[in-house]
Amino acid sequence: MNKEIKFTDKAIKQIAYLLSQKDKGSFFRIAIKGGGCSGFKYDFSFEKKPKEEDLKFNNIVIDKASADLLKGSEVDYDSNLIGDAFKISNPQSKSSCGCGVSFSL
């Protein structure tokens, strides 16, 4: 995996917990897709078989195009009264919407 993408201990722990609820051998995918109110959005999903060209970090996979857009980012997991969510601090994003899932470059 690109060493420029950092994962906090809370994010790694939550990903491990979520994967423990899935079939053995599943992977957690982080991707950037077009859409959302700001042009791009973060997408989190589970996958049984990653693609050969995916970048891998333990049980986390990211496609190369998304990894390029995530360079320098930190993936965290936040739990508070409003709700629980993965948060990505991406220095490449110019703006983001209020929900924190959508951003523009």
MARMAR-828003 format. One record per residue: chain; z, y, x of N, C-alpha, C in turn; residue in three letters; residue number from 1. Coordinates in steps of 0.05 Angstrom, whole numbers. Layout:
<nodes>
  chain    n_up  n_north  n_east   ca_up  ca_north  ca_east    c_up  c_north  c_east  res    n
      A       Z        Y       X       Z         Y        X       Z        Y       X  ALA  NUM
...
</nodes>
This chain:
<nodes>
  chain    n_up  n_north  n_east   ca_up  ca_north  ca_east    c_up  c_north  c_east  res    n
      A       0      -23      17       0         0        0       0       25      18  MET    1
      A     -11       45       8     -12        70       23      17       80      27  ASN    2
      A      25       83      52      52        90       59      58      119      50  LYS    3
      A      39      134      41      43       161       32      54      162       4  GLU    4
      A      55      139     -10      66       138      -37      94      126     -34  ILE    5
      A     114      141     -43     142       132      -40     153      123     -66  LYS    6
      A     170      103     -65     184        93      -89     214       96     -85  PHE    7
      A     228      109    -104     257       111     -101     269       83    -107  THR    8
      A     294       80     -99     308        55     -104     310       50    -135  ASP    9
      A     314       72    -150     316        69     -179     290       58    -191  LYS   10
      A     267       68    -181     241        59     -191     237       30    -184  ALA   11
      A     243       22    -159     239        -6     -150     257      -24    -167  ILE   12
      A     281      -16    -172     300       -32     -187     290      -36    -216  LYS   13
      A     280      -14    -228     270       -16     -256     245      -33    -258  GLN   14
      A     227      -30    -238     203       -47     -238     210      -76    -236  ILE   15
      A     229      -82    -218     238      -110     -215     251     -121    -241  ALA   16
      A     266     -104    -255     278      -112     -280     256     -117    -301  TYR   17
      A     237      -99    -303     215      -103     -323     199     -128    -317  LEU   18
      A     194     -133    -292     178      -157     -284     194     -182    -289  LEU   19
      A     221     -181    -288     237      -204     -294     235     -213    -323  SER   20
      A     226     -194    -340     222      -200     -369     194     -211    -375  GLN   21
      A     177     -211    -355     149      -220     -358     146     -248    -346  LYS   22
      A     122     -259    -349     116      -285     -336     119     -283    -306  ASP   23
      A     128     -304    -294     131      -305     -265     104     -300    -252  LYS   24
      A     104     -284    -231      79      -278     -217      65     -253    -228  GLY   25
      A      77     -239    -247      64      -215     -258      68     -192    -238  SER   26
      A      50     -172    -241      50      -148     -224      53     -124    -242  PHE   27
      A      64     -103    -231      67       -77     -244      45      -59    -233  PHE   28
      A      27      -49    -251       5       -32     -243      10       -3    -250  ARG   29
      A       4       14    -230       5        43     -234     -24       52    -230  ILE   30
      A     -33       67    -250     -61        77     -249     -62      105    -259  ALA   31
      A     -83      119    -252     -89       145     -262    -115      143    -278  ILE   32
      A    -114      152    -303    -137       150     -321    -144      178    -332  LYS   33
      A    -168      181    -340    -176       206     -353    -164      207    -380  GLY   34
      A    -156      231    -388    -145       235     -415    -119      251    -414  GLY   35
      A    -105      249    -436     -80       265     -438     -87      294    -444  GLY   36
      A     -67      311    -448     -73       339     -454     -80      356    -430  CYS   37
      A     -77      345    -406     -83       361     -382    -106      350    -365  SER   38
      A    -119      329    -374    -143       319     -361    -139      291    -349  GLY   39
      A    -116      285    -337    -110       259     -326     -83      250    -336  PHE   40
      A     -79      224    -336     -52       214     -344     -45      190    -328  LYS   41
      A     -19      186    -324      -9       163     -310      -8      140    -330  TYR   42
      A     -15      116    -320     -15        93     -337       1       71    -323  ASP   43
      A      19       59    -337      36        37     -327      30       12    -343  PHE   44
      A      25      -10    -330      19       -35     -345      27      -59    -328  SER   45
      A      24      -82    -340      30      -108     -327       5     -123    -324  PHE   46
      A       3     -139    -303     -21      -154     -297     -14     -180    -284  GLU   47
      A     -28     -201    -292     -24      -227     -280     -38     -231    -254  LYS   48
      A     -62     -220    -252     -78      -224     -228     -90     -198    -218  LYS   49
      A     -79     -186    -197     -91      -161     -187    -119     -166    -175  PRO   50
      A    -134     -144    -174    -160      -145     -162    -158     -146    -131  LYS   51
      A    -177     -158    -119    -176      -162      -90    -174     -135     -75  GLU   52
      A    -187     -114     -86    -188       -88      -72    -163      -71     -78  GLU   53
      A    -145      -80     -95    -121       -65     -102    -103      -63     -77  ASP   54
      A     -89      -40     -75     -69       -37      -55     -43      -49     -66  LEU   55
      A     -28      -64     -50      -5       -78      -60      20      -70     -44  LYS   56
      A      42      -67     -58      68       -62      -47      87      -81     -62  PHE   57
      A      95     -103     -49     111      -123      -62      97     -131     -88  ASN   58
      A     109     -125    -111      98      -133     -137      85     -110    -152  ASN   59
      A      79      -88    -137      66       -64     -149      38      -63    -139  ILE   60
      A      19      -58    -157      -9       -55     -149     -20      -28    -159  VAL   61
      A     -38      -17    -142     -51         9     -149     -80        7    -140  ILE   62
      A     -99       14    -157    -127        14     -149    -131       37    -129  ASP   63
      A    -152       34    -112    -157        53      -90    -161       81    -100  LYS   64
      A    -176       85    -121    -181       112     -131    -155      125    -140  ALA   65
      A    -138      110    -154    -112       121     -163     -94      127    -139  SER   66
      A     -95      109    -119     -78       113      -95     -86      139     -81  ALA   67
      A    -112      145     -80    -121       171      -68    -109      195     -82  ASP   68
      A    -108      193    -109     -97       215     -125     -67      216    -125  LEU   69
      A     -55      194    -115     -25       193     -114     -15      199     -85  LEU   70
      A     -32      204     -66     -23       209      -39      -1      230     -38  LYS   71
      A      20      224     -24      42       243      -21      62      243     -45  GLY   72
      A      57      226     -64      74       226      -89      99      209     -85  SER   73
      A     118      215    -102     142       199     -103     145      188    -132  GLU   74
      A     149      162    -134     153       149     -161     183      145    -164  VAL   75
      A     193      156    -186     222       153     -192     225      143    -220  ASP   76
      A     250      134    -226     256       126     -254     280      142    -262  TYR   77
      A     277      156    -285     298       173     -295     309      163    -322  ASP   78
      A     335      162    -324     348       153     -349     367      175    -357  SER   79
      A     362      187    -381     379       208     -391     380      207    -421  ASN   80
      A     394      226    -433     398       226     -463     372      228    -478  LEU   81
      A     352      241    -466     326       244     -480     310      218    -479  ILE   82
      A     314      202    -459     299       177     -457     296      168    -428  GLY   83
      A     286      144    -425     282       132     -399     252      133    -393  ASP   84
      A     245      140    -368     216       141     -361     212      141    -331  ALA   85
      A     189      131    -323     181       135     -295     171      163    -292  PHE   86
      A     178      176    -270     170       203     -264     155      202    -237  LYS   87
      A     132      215    -237     117       217     -212     115      246    -203  ILE   88
      A     126      252    -180     123       278     -168      99      278    -150  SER   89
      A      77      290    -160      51       289     -147      44      316    -136  ASN   90
      A      44      320    -109      38       346      -98       9      354    -102  PRO   91
      A      -8      336    -110     -37       342     -114     -42      354    -142  GLN   92
      A     -23      351    -161     -27       361     -188     -22      391    -188  SER   93
      A     -40      405    -201     -38       434     -204     -21      443    -227  LYS   94
      A     -21      426    -248      -5       432     -271       0      406    -286  SER   95
      A      20      406    -303      26       382     -320      35      391    -347  SER   96
      A      33      373    -366      41       379     -393      72      375    -396  CYS   97
      A      82      382    -418     111       380     -423     121      351    -423  GLY   98
      A     105      332    -430     114       304     -430     116      292    -402  CYS   99
      A     103      304    -382     105       295     -355      87      271    -349  GLY  100
      A      71      262    -368      53       240     -364      25      249    -358  VAL  101
      A      18      273    -367      -9       283     -364      -9      306    -343  SER  102
      A     -31      308    -327     -32       329     -307     -61      336    -301  PHE  103
      A     -64      358    -286     -91       367     -278     -92      369    -248  SER  104
      A    -115      367    -236    -119       369     -207    -133      395    -200  LEU  105
</nodes>
